[in-house]
Amino acid sequence: MYLIDPRDGEIYGSKSMVLRMGTRDGKDLTTTKTTTPAISLSPEEFKAYINDPRFNRTFQLPADPSRGRPKPFQISYSDFGFHREDAGDDDSEEQVLLFFGPLTSSRFFNIAKDGLAKRYKVRVVNAERPGIGKTDSVPAERLLEVWRDAIPALLAHLRIKHVSLACHSGGTVFGLDFAVHHPHLLLPSRPYIAIAGPWVHSSQSGKLLWSLASSLPRSLIAQTGTLATFVNSTLGPALGVSAAVSGGVAQLWPQAKKSTGREGADVAFEEGVRERVAERVFAGGVRGLGQETQVLLRNGVEKDGWSDWGDFDVLAPRLAEAVREVGGADRLKVDVFFAESDIMIGDAGKKGNRWFEACWRDVDGVEFASETVKGSDHDGVWDLRWDVMEKVFKTMTGEA
């Protein structure tokens, strides 16, 4: 039996399997192997877990006609892990990881890491981008602009002064756009950005699937939020969802390769609830999927490049300079974790990975490191099985 301790988010318990190894001198030879099978929560247990208030928060950004917001704008988000109500002005009291997730950017994306975050005393905030979950929708041409305004307002609401950033897939575009426009919100003493499974446009990765997808009519792409069969049969991995979509429910995260990576109760729990979490994500609404796809494909207003920086080779030195100008540390630390198998930008060592590395490697003011996460793929590189999140927590807390 597995139990989730509500005090710390930890998963306890394991099962043992007895293996018969034959006989010797008429006696059975057996060995006991500890295994971690996938978790099976009852419907009631899962409902209680997924409805935890920390995973289901909302915030209303006030109306501001001068910023193109004639009415309040709602953001849904999760806020979990370690949190001190009396943190005050001492940044050392609370390390905050602001997570920019992949396409669908669900607030549930990392909730199975709640116990790990508590162990390292890290607070995790994960907001759903426009048109996902309970976050209000915006047109594709305003998506980046609205999000770079919304996130600082959310942080102010939460009384969070500084953060470290984590990005996955399409979240790389939104996370780095936020950072370059708001470098003062990075932790001054040690500004840090971790990117696993980065997004690279097809013009740099050379991935044919993306090249074909980039030429699709905007009207077609804009409907993908309601056309699950189109996601499955046409765009598929190009939409950031590598597994099949069936009956309106997407398998957002692929099944991990069981022969590799770490085992453990927390791994088993994350993988055991994955399918039902995905069902909840799609039941909550992914109407903004098409608009975000337009942005990531640079199909429309972003056709000449993202935001006011174009692509990551231009952004990287600009971000390093922005961090220097706001004071604090002289160098921005950037860690990149490439998936070994990556259908989106190319496998480890291929063109897309090499180009993204080159954007950061020799930039003045950037302390850059990269590694390949053996056994992982694009969608699952942040899974507990691969220990990327724990490495990030250790870097944030100075334990690396």
C-alpha positions in Angstrom: 0.0 0.0 0.0 1.1 3.6 -0.7 0.2 6.5 1.4 0.5 10.2 0.7 1.4 12.1 3.8 -0.5 15.4 3.7 2.0 17.1 6.0 4.9 16.8 3.6 3.6 15.4 0.3 5.8 12.3 0.5 4.7 8.9 -0.7 5.4 6.0 1.6 5.3 2.3 1.1 6.6 -0.4 -1.3 5.9 -3.9 -2.4 8.2 -6.9 -2.3 8.3 -9.6 -4.9 9.6 -13.1 -4.0 11.4 -14.8 -6.8 12.1 -18.6 -6.8 15.6 -19.4 -7.9 15.4 -23.2 -7.9 16.7 -25.6 -5.2 19.9 -26.6 -3.5 20.3 -29.6 -1.2 16.5 -30.0 -1.4 15.8 -26.5 -0.2 14.1 -23.7 -2.1 16.3 -20.8 -3.0 14.5 -17.5 -3.0 15.4 -13.8 -3.2 13.3 -10.8 -2.3 13.4 -7.8 -4.7 11.8 -4.5 -3.7 9.7 -3.1 -6.6 7.8 0.1 -7.1 4.8 -0.7 -9.2 2.6 2.1 -10.6 0.3 3.7 -8.0 -3.4 2.9 -8.1 -5.5 5.5 -6.3 -9.2 4.9 -5.8 -11.4 7.5 -7.5 -12.0 9.1 -4.1 -8.3 9.3 -3.3 -7.5 10.8 -6.7 -10.3 13.3 -6.4 -9.0 14.5 -3.0 -5.4 14.6 -4.4 -6.1 16.6 -7.6 -8.5 19.0 -5.8 -5.9 20.1 -3.3 -6.4 23.9 -3.1 -2.7 24.5 -3.6 -3.1 23.0 -7.1 -6.2 25.0 -8.0 -5.6 28.7 -7.3 -6.8 31.6 -9.4 -5.9 35.3 -9.6 -7.7 38.2 -11.2 -5.5 40.7 -13.0 -7.4 44.0 -12.8 -8.8 45.7 -15.9 -6.5 48.2 -17.6 -7.8 49.5 -20.9 -4.4 51.2 -21.5 -2.9 47.8 -21.6 -5.6 46.3 -23.8 -7.5 44.8 -20.8 -11.0 46.2 -20.8 -12.0 43.7 -18.1 -10.2 41.7 -15.4 -8.1 38.8 -16.7 -8.1 35.5 -14.7 -5.1 33.3 -14.3 -5.2 29.8 -12.9 -2.1 28.4 -11.2 -0.6 26.0 -8.7 1.5 27.0 -5.8 3.0 24.2 -3.9 6.1 22.9 -2.1 7.8 24.7 0.7 6.3 28.1 1.8 7.0 30.3 4.7 4.2 32.8 5.5 6.7 34.9 7.5 9.5 34.9 4.9 9.6 38.7 5.0 12.4 40.4 3.0 14.9 37.6 3.5 15.3 35.8 0.1 17.3 33.0 1.8 14.1 32.0 3.7 12.3 30.9 0.5 13.6 29.7 -2.8 10.9 30.1 -5.6 10.9 28.2 -8.9 8.7 29.7 -11.5 7.9 27.0 -14.0 7.0 27.7 -17.6 5.5 24.4 -18.9 5.2 23.0 -22.4 2.2 23.4 -24.7 -0.9 23.0 -22.5 1.2 24.4 -19.6 -1.1 22.8 -17.1 -0.9 23.8 -13.4 -0.9 20.1 -12.6 2.3 19.4 -14.6 4.7 19.0 -11.7 2.4 18.5 -8.7 3.8 15.0 -8.0 7.1 16.8 -7.1 5.4 18.4 -4.1 7.2 16.2 -1.6 10.6 16.7 -3.4 10.1 20.5 -3.3 9.3 20.4 0.4 12.4 18.3 1.1 14.6 21.0 -0.6 12.5 23.9 0.8 11.6 25.1 -2.7 8.3 26.8 -3.5 7.0 26.0 -7.0 4.6 28.3 -9.0 3.2 27.0 -12.3 0.7 29.2 -14.1 -1.5 28.1 -16.9 -1.1 30.2 -20.0 -4.0 31.9 -21.8 -6.8 29.5 -22.9 -5.6 26.7 -20.7 -7.6 25.6 -17.6 -9.3 28.5 -16.0 -6.9 31.2 -17.5 -8.8 33.5 -19.8 -8.0 33.4 -23.6 -6.3 36.0 -25.7 -5.6 36.2 -29.5 -2.4 34.7 -30.7 -0.9 38.1 -31.6 -1.2 39.3 -28.0 -0.2 36.1 -26.2 3.5 36.9 -25.4 2.7 40.5 -24.5 -0.2 39.6 -22.1 1.9 36.9 -20.4 4.9 39.1 -19.8 2.5 41.6 -18.0 0.5 38.9 -16.2 3.3 37.0 -14.5 4.9 39.9 -12.7 1.4 40.8 -11.4 0.9 37.3 -10.2 4.2 37.3 -8.4 3.4 40.6 -6.7 0.0 39.2 -5.6 1.9 36.2 -4.1 4.4 38.7 -2.5 7.3 36.9 -4.3 10.1 39.3 -5.1 12.6 37.0 -6.9 12.5 33.7 -8.6 14.6 31.1 -10.4 13.1 30.0 -13.8 12.5 26.5 -15.2 11.3 26.0 -18.8 10.1 23.0 -20.8 9.5 22.8 -24.5 7.3 25.7 -25.7 7.6 27.3 -22.2 11.2 28.2 -23.2 9.9 31.0 -25.4 7.6 32.4 -22.7 10.0 31.9 -19.9 12.9 33.6 -21.6 10.7 36.4 -22.9 9.7 37.0 -19.3 13.3 37.0 -18.1 14.6 39.4 -20.7 11.8 41.9 -20.0 11.9 41.5 -16.2 15.5 40.6 -15.2 15.0 42.3 -11.8 12.7 39.5 -10.8 15.5 36.9 -11.1 17.2 36.2 -7.7 19.9 39.0 -7.6 22.5 36.9 -5.7 22.4 34.0 -8.1 20.2 34.4 -11.1 19.4 31.0 -12.4 17.5 29.5 -15.4 17.1 25.7 -16.0 15.8 24.5 -19.4 15.0 20.8 -20.1 13.7 19.7 -23.5 14.0 23.2 -25.0 12.0 24.5 -27.9 13.9 25.2 -31.1 12.1 26.5 -34.2 12.3 24.3 -37.3 14.3 27.0 -39.1 17.2 26.1 -36.7 16.4 22.4 -36.0 15.7 21.3 -39.6 12.9 19.1 -38.4 10.8 18.4 -41.4 7.6 17.9 -39.4 7.9 21.4 -38.0 8.7 22.8 -41.5 5.5 21.3 -42.8 3.4 22.4 -39.8 4.7 26.0 -40.1 3.2 26.3 -43.5 -0.3 25.2 -42.4 -3.1 27.8 -42.6 -3.5 29.8 -39.4 -7.3 29.1 -39.5 -6.6 25.4 -39.3 -4.0 25.6 -36.5 -6.2 27.9 -34.5 -8.9 25.2 -34.2 -6.6 22.5 -32.7 -7.9 23.1 -29.2 -11.2 21.5 -30.2 -10.0 19.1 -32.8 -8.3 16.3 -30.9 -8.3 14.1 -34.0 -6.3 16.7 -35.8 -3.7 16.8 -33.1 -3.4 13.0 -33.3 -3.4 12.5 -37.1 -1.8 15.6 -38.4 0.3 17.7 -36.0 0.9 15.1 -33.3 4.3 15.7 -31.9 4.5 19.1 -33.5 2.0 20.3 -30.9 4.1 19.1 -28.0 1.9 16.1 -27.3 3.9 13.0 -28.5 1.3 10.4 -27.6 -2.0 9.8 -29.2 -5.1 11.7 -28.6 -8.2 9.5 -28.3 -11.8 10.4 -27.3 -10.7 14.0 -26.4 -8.2 12.8 -23.8 -4.5 13.3 -24.6 -1.7 11.3 -23.1 0.3 14.4 -22.3 3.3 12.5 -21.0 4.6 9.3 -22.6 5.2 6.1 -20.7 8.8 6.3 -19.3 11.2 3.6 -20.4 11.0 1.3 -17.4 14.4 -0.2 -18.0 16.2 3.0 -17.3 16.1 5.9 -14.9 15.5 5.9 -11.2 12.9 3.8 -9.4 11.1 4.8 -6.2 7.7 5.4 -4.6 7.6 9.0 -5.9 8.4 7.8 -9.4 5.8 5.1 -9.3 3.2 7.7 -8.0 3.9 10.2 -10.7 3.6 7.6 -13.4 0.6 5.9 -11.8 -1.5 9.0 -11.8 -0.3 10.4 -15.1 -3.3 9.2 -17.2 -5.9 10.6 -14.9 -4.1 13.9 -14.5 -4.1 14.2 -18.3 -7.8 13.5 -18.3 -8.3 16.3 -15.8 -6.2 18.7 -17.8 -8.3 18.2 -21.0 -11.5 18.2 -19.1 -10.5 21.6 -17.7 -10.1 23.1 -21.2 -7.3 23.5 -23.7 -9.0 26.0 -25.9 -5.8 28.1 -26.2 -3.8 25.3 -27.7 -4.3 26.6 -31.2 -3.3 30.2 -30.4 -0.2 29.1 -28.6 0.7 26.8 -31.5 0.6 29.7 -33.8 3.1 31.6 -31.6 5.5 28.7 -31.3 5.4 27.9 -35.0 5.9 31.6 -35.7 2.8 31.4 -38.0 1.4 34.9 -38.1 2.4 37.9 -36.1 5.6 36.2 -34.9 6.7 35.1 -38.4 9.8 37.2 -38.3 10.8 36.1 -34.8 9.5 36.1 -31.3 8.7 39.2 -29.4 11.2 42.0 -29.8 14.2 39.6 -29.8 13.6 37.2 -32.6 15.4 34.0 -31.6 17.5 32.7 -28.8 20.9 33.6 -30.4 19.9 37.2 -30.1 18.1 36.9 -26.7 21.0 35.2 -24.9 23.5 38.1 -24.9 20.7 40.6 -24.4 19.5 38.7 -21.3 23.0 38.5 -19.9 23.4 42.3 -20.3 20.0 42.9 -18.8 20.9 40.8 -15.7 24.2 42.8 -15.3 22.4 46.1 -15.6 20.0 45.3 -12.7 22.9 44.7 -10.4 23.6 41.7 -8.1 25.5 38.8 -9.6 27.8 39.4 -12.5 26.9 36.1 -14.2 23.6 34.4 -15.1 23.7 30.6 -14.6 21.9 28.6 -17.4 21.6 24.8 -17.2 20.2 23.0 -20.2 19.1 19.3 -20.1 18.7 17.7 -23.5 16.5 14.6 -23.9 18.3 11.7 -25.4 15.4 11.1 -27.8 13.7 14.2 -29.0 11.2 14.1 -31.8 10.6 17.9 -31.5 14.1 19.4 -32.1 16.2 16.3 -32.9 18.0 13.8 -30.7 21.0 14.6 -28.6 23.9 15.8 -30.6 21.8 16.7 -33.6 21.4 20.1 -35.3 18.7 21.6 -33.0 20.6 20.7 -29.8 23.9 22.0 -31.2 22.3 25.3 -32.3 20.7 25.9 -28.9 23.9 25.2 -27.1 25.8 27.6 -29.4 23.4 30.4 -28.4 24.6 30.3 -24.8 28.0 28.7 -24.6 30.3 31.6 -25.2 28.1 34.5 -24.1 29.8 37.0 -21.9 28.1 37.0 -18.5 26.6 33.5 -18.8 27.7 30.5 -16.8 26.5 27.7 -19.1 26.3 24.0 -18.7 24.5 21.3 -20.6 24.0 17.6 -20.4 22.0 14.8 -22.1 19.5 13.0 -19.9 20.1 9.4 -20.9 16.9 7.4 -21.5 14.6 10.4 -21.5 12.5 11.8 -24.3 11.2 15.3 -25.0 7.9 15.1 -23.2 9.2 13.3 -20.1 12.6 14.9 -19.5 11.3 16.6 -16.3 9.9 13.4 -14.9 11.1 12.3 -11.4 12.5 9.2 -13.0 15.4 11.3 -14.6 16.2 13.5 -11.5 16.4 16.7 -13.5 14.1 18.5 -11.0 16.2 17.4 -8.0 19.4 18.7 -9.7 17.7 22.0 -10.3 16.6 22.2 -6.6 20.1 21.3 -5.5 21.5 24.2 -7.6 19.0 26.6 -6.3 19.7 25.7 -2.7 23.5 25.5 -3.1 23.7 21.8 -2.6 24.9 21.0 -6.1 
